[in-house]
Amino acid sequence: MTIFKQDPDYLYGMSNPNAKITDEIALEIFHSTKSCRELERIHHVSRTMISKIKRGLAWKHVTDKKHHKYKPV
């Protein structure tokens, strides 16, 4: 059985057993001023995923401005 993102049983972020990063790391990547290449080396995540996180296309439950309280210094 295939589970789609619209399905209420779909696992987001850290609740997905295949997740390689935590919610905190996703938020750190989202707010980082470092290049995608640097972040890729630091967190061992693909440059594509880093780019998607920075643009708010991946890990939306964390990076959506309405849902987080992280304020960069």
Secondary structure in CASP SS format (residue, H / E / C, confidence):
PFRMAT SS
TARGET T0000
AUTHOR 0000-0000-0000
METHOD secondary structure of the structure
MODEL  1
M C 1.00
T C 1.00
I C 1.00
F C 1.00
K C 1.00
Q C 1.00
D C 1.00
P C 1.00
D C 1.00
Y C 1.00
L C 1.00
Y C 1.00
G H 1.00
M H 1.00
S H 1.00
N C 1.00
P C 1.00
N C 1.00
A C 1.00
K C 1.00
I C 1.00
T C 1.00
D H 1.00
E H 1.00
I H 1.00
A H 1.00
L H 1.00
E H 1.00
I H 1.00
F H 1.00
H H 1.00
S C 1.00
T C 1.00
K C 1.00
S C 1.00
C H 1.00
R H 1.00
E H 1.00
L H 1.00
E H 1.00
R H 1.00
I H 1.00
H H 1.00
H C 1.00
V C 1.00
S C 1.00
R H 1.00
T H 1.00
M H 1.00
I H 1.00
S H 1.00
K H 1.00
I H 1.00
K H 1.00
R C 1.00
G C 1.00
L C 1.00
A C 1.00
W C 1.00
K H 1.00
H H 1.00
V H 1.00
T H 1.00
D C 1.00
K C 1.00
K C 1.00
H C 1.00
H C 1.00
K C 1.00
Y C 1.00
K C 1.00
P C 1.00
V C 1.00
END
